[in-house]
Amino acid sequence: MRFAPFVVGAAMLALPARAEVPNVVTDILPVQALVAKVMQGVGTPTQLLPANQSPHSYAMRPSEARALQNADLVFWIGAELSPAMEEAIESLVSEGEAVSLLHLNGTRELEFRESETFLKLSLSEGGDDHDDHGHGDGDHDDHAEEGHDEHDHEDGDHEEHGHDDHADDTHDDHAHDDAHADEGHDDHAHDSHDGHDHDGVDPHAWLDPQNAHFWLEAVAEKLAVADPENADTYRANAKSAQAELDTAIAAISKQLAPYGDHGFVVFHDAYQYFETRFGLNASGAILSGDGAAPSAARLQSVRTTLMENNISCVFTEPQFNDKVVRAISDGLSLHSEELDPLGVALEEPDYLLLIQQLANQFEACLSHS
């Protein structure tokens, strides 16, 4: 009997060591929600960027940098969305793997809509014929070569993303009298971008739930390689989430079908993935695709677009101060709703709720137009 402890100890030593769950980091809440769905029952990823801040200009804190340093896997949209993360990933993620979802083969990518052309098209065509916008098939290349000279200087400023700085310069009189874009912006109009401009791929690809459908499987496969012991769970979770997404896509398509010919203006040109998936047709955006501060000329263009196209629906966002919206809508009869592309209002990360919430917000505004 005195040998029993040794026998038991030897048996325990013979058992295979249980592999640790990978340390997984994500960038924004929608990606966090998708990865958490795949990891359900196994572990929970760490979300790096807060939902109430614009990822275009967010600067990471030391604690967030440490999370990257300890990561086995990083799932992020890409440098086009959060340029500050690119350098951090290159310098801190030495042992782990960083996966840019935007650039995975199979992701549906759309080119940025050239912002000034975006507005001019809606003016010249009366807001009724949207085929030339490229919404129907996702092809926006026709805009890529037009209007850059004026656009690059008017909208190139990142400006901490339009919170209080530009809001205080935008008066409540009329947007076209506002010289806000010329005040305090030119000095760093290109510096804060770190080379990030409106050309190339629009990074807001998570707003097409079909991309999310593809990413679920891709995430599961990456996790399966890193953690073979839980590979079956990751793959089963991804398959279940994909089925839920298929149901949601069909339901939202039916919900938004009546509004395909209703014009609207968004605050931040971030929704073309959602629009093309569900047949919506934006007439313009107050901010450009990366959230650069609007010039006085741009604000006037938006105001003219609203008036001449009889558009009565305009959207705000929780990440941006809505003073600009109030300025351009002065004297106009508009209905406004808040679009929440990052899920600020969600109590916990839930991609399905995020997409359904967007659908409800679009319907609430467009039903008044």
Residue pairs with C-beta under 8 A, 6 or more apart in sequence:
18 229
19 227
19 228
19 229
21 39
21 42
21 43
21 227
21 230
22 43
22 72
22 73
22 223
22 226
22 227
23 46
23 70
23 71
23 72
23 73
23 96
24 35
24 39
24 43
24 45
24 46
24 71
24 72
24 73
24 74
24 75
24 223
25 45
25 46
25 47
25 48
25 67
25 68
25 71
25 73
25 74
25 75
26 32
26 35
26 45
26 46
26 47
26 48
26 74
26 75
26 76
27 47
27 48
27 49
27 55
27 74
27 75
27 76
27 77
27 81
27 82
27 85
28 47
28 49
28 51
28 55
28 76
28 77
28 81
28 82
28 206
28 342
29 47
29 51
29 342
29 343
29 346
29 349
29 354
30 206
30 212
30 341
30 342
30 343
30 349
30 351
30 354
31 75
31 76
31 77
31 101
31 206
31 215
32 45
32 47
32 349
33 343
33 349
33 350
33 351
33 354
34 206
34 212
34 215
34 216
34 219
34 241
34 351
35 45
35 75
35 219
36 44
36 45
36 349
37 216
37 237
37 238
37 241
37 351
38 216
38 219
38 220
38 223
38 234
38 237
38 238
38 241
39 45
39 223
39 234
39 237
40 237
41 233
41 237
42 227
42 230
42 233
42 234
45 75
46 67
46 71
47 349
48 60
48 64
48 67
48 68
48 76
48 85
49 55
49 58
49 60
49 64
49 82
49 85
50 58
51 342
51 343
51 344
51 346
52 318
52 319
52 342
52 344
53 319
54 161
54 291
54 319
54 320
55 77
55 81
55 82
55 342
56 81
56 82
56 83
56 158
56 161
56 196
56 290
56 291
57 84
57 158
57 160
57 161
57 192
57 291
58 82
58 84
59 84
60 68
60 84
60 85
60 88
65 88
65 92
68 74
68 88
68 89
68 92
68 93
69 92
69 93
71 93
71 96
71 98
72 95
72 96
72 97
72 226
73 96
73 97
73 98
73 99
73 222
73 223
73 226
74 89
74 93
74 96
74 97
74 98
74 99
75 99
75 101
75 219
75 222
76 82
76 85
76 89
76 98
76 99
76 100
76 101
77 100
77 101
77 102
77 203
77 205
77 206
78 100
78 101
78 102
78 103
78 203
79 85
79 86
79 100
79 196
80 102
80 196
80 200
80 201
80 202
80 203
81 102
81 203
81 204
83 193
83 194
83 195
83 196
84 194
89 98
97 222
97 226
99 218
99 219
99 222
101 107
101 205
101 206
101 211
101 215
101 218
102 109
102 201
102 203
102 205
104 214
104 215
104 218
106 214
106 218
107 205
107 211
107 214
107 215
108 138
108 205
108 208
108 210
108 211
108 273
109 201
109 202
109 205
110 138
110 140
110 201
110 202
110 205
110 272
110 273
110 276
111 140
111 141
111 143
111 144
111 200
111 201
111 202
112 140
112 143
112 144
112 198
112 199
112 200
112 201
112 202
112 269
112 289
113 133
113 134
113 140
113 143
113 202
113 269
113 272
113 285
113 289
114 143
114 144
114 146
114 147
114 148
114 151
114 198
115 147
115 151
115 155
115 198
115 269
115 285
115 288
115 289
115 298
116 146
116 147
116 150
116 151
116 154
116 298
116 301
117 143
117 146
117 147
118 133
118 143
118 269
118 282
118 284
118 285
119 283
119 284
119 285
119 298
119 301
119 302
119 305
120 147
120 301
121 132
121 133
122 133
122 263
122 283
122 284
122 305
122 309
123 301
123 304
123 305
123 308
123 309
125 132
126 308
126 309
127 263
127 283
127 305
127 308
127 309
127 310
127 311
128 261
130 261
130 281
132 142
133 140
133 281
133 282
134 140
134 141
134 142
134 143
135 272
135 275
135 276
135 279
135 280
135 281
135 282
136 276
137 276
138 272
138 276
140 272
144 199
148 199
150 297
151 198
151 288
152 197
153 189
154 181
154 294
154 295
154 297
154 298
155 198
155 287
155 288
155 292
155 293
155 294
155 295
155 298
156 189
156 190
156 193
156 197
156 292
157 181
157 185
157 186
157 188
157 189
157 190
157 192
157 292
157 293
158 188
158 192
158 193
158 196
158 290
158 291
158 292
158 293
159 165
159 166
159 185
159 188
159 192
159 292
159 293
160 192
161 291
161 319
161 320
162 287
162 291
162 293
162 294
162 320
162 321
162 324
163 320
163 321
164 321
165 184
165 293
166 180
166 181
166 185
166 293
166 294
166 321
166 324
167 321
167 323
167 324
168 323
169 178
169 179
169 180
169 183
169 184
170 178
170 180
170 299
170 323
170 324
170 327
171 177
171 178
171 327
172 323
172 326
172 327
172 330
173 327
173 330
174 303
174 327
174 330
174 331
175 296
175 299
175 300
175 302
175 303
175 324
175 327
175 328
175 330
176 296
176 299
176 300
176 303
177 296
178 296
178 299
178 327
179 296
180 293
180 294
180 296
180 299
181 293
181 294
181 295
181 296
181 297
181 298
181 299
182 295
182 296
185 293
193 290
196 290
197 290
198 288
198 289
198 290
198 292
202 270
202 272
202 273
202 289
204 270
204 271
204 272
204 273
204 289
204 341
205 211
205 273
206 212
206 215
206 273
206 351
207 270
207 271
207 273
207 274
207 277
207 341
207 355
207 358
208 273
208 274
208 276
208 277
209 245
209 248
209 249
209 252
209 277
209 351
209 355
210 249
210 277
211 273
212 245
212 351
212 355
213 242
213 245
213 246
213 249
216 238
216 241
216 242
216 245
217 238
217 239
217 242
219 234
219 238
220 234
220 235
220 237
220 238
221 235
223 230
223 231
223 234
224 230
224 231
224 234
224 235
227 234
244 352
245 351
245 352
248 352
248 355
248 356
249 277
252 278
252 355
252 356
252 359
253 278
253 279
255 359
255 363
256 278
256 279
256 280
256 359
256 362
256 363
256 366
257 279
259 280
259 362
259 363
259 366
259 367
260 279
260 280
260 281
261 281
262 280
262 281
262 313
262 366
262 369
263 281
263 282
263 283
263 309
263 310
263 311
263 313
263 369
264 280
264 282
264 283
264 311
264 313
264 314
264 315
264 362
264 365
264 366
264 369
265 282
265 283
265 284
265 285
265 286
265 302
265 305
265 306
265 311
265 313
265 314
265 315
266 282
266 284
266 285
266 286
266 314
266 315
266 339
267 285
267 286
267 287
267 314
267 315
267 316
267 317
267 320
267 322
267 324
267 325
267 339
268 285
268 286
268 287
268 289
268 291
268 317
268 319
268 320
268 341
269 282
269 285
269 287
269 288
269 289
270 289
270 341
271 280
271 282
271 339
271 341
272 282
274 280
274 355
274 358
274 362
275 281
275 282
278 359
280 362
280 366
283 305
283 309
283 311
284 301
284 302
284 305
285 302
286 294
286 298
286 299
286 302
286 324
286 325
286 328
287 293
287 294
287 320
288 294
291 319
291 320
294 302
294 324
299 324
299 327
299 328
302 328
303 328
303 332
305 311
306 314
306 328
306 329
306 332
306 334
307 332
311 334
311 369
312 333
312 334
312 335
312 368
312 369
313 334
313 335
313 336
313 337
313 365
313 366
313 368
313 369
314 325
314 328
314 329
314 334
314 335
314 336
314 365
315 336
315 337
315 338
315 339
315 361
315 365
316 322
316 325
316 336
316 337
316 338
316 339
317 338
317 339
317 340
317 341
318 338
318 340
318 342
318 344
318 345
319 342
319 344
322 336
325 336
329 336
335 365
335 368
335 369
336 365
337 361
337 362
337 364
337 365
338 361
339 358
339 361
339 362
340 346
340 354
340 357
340 358
340 361
341 358
343 349
343 350
343 353
343 354
343 357
345 357
346 353
346 354
346 357
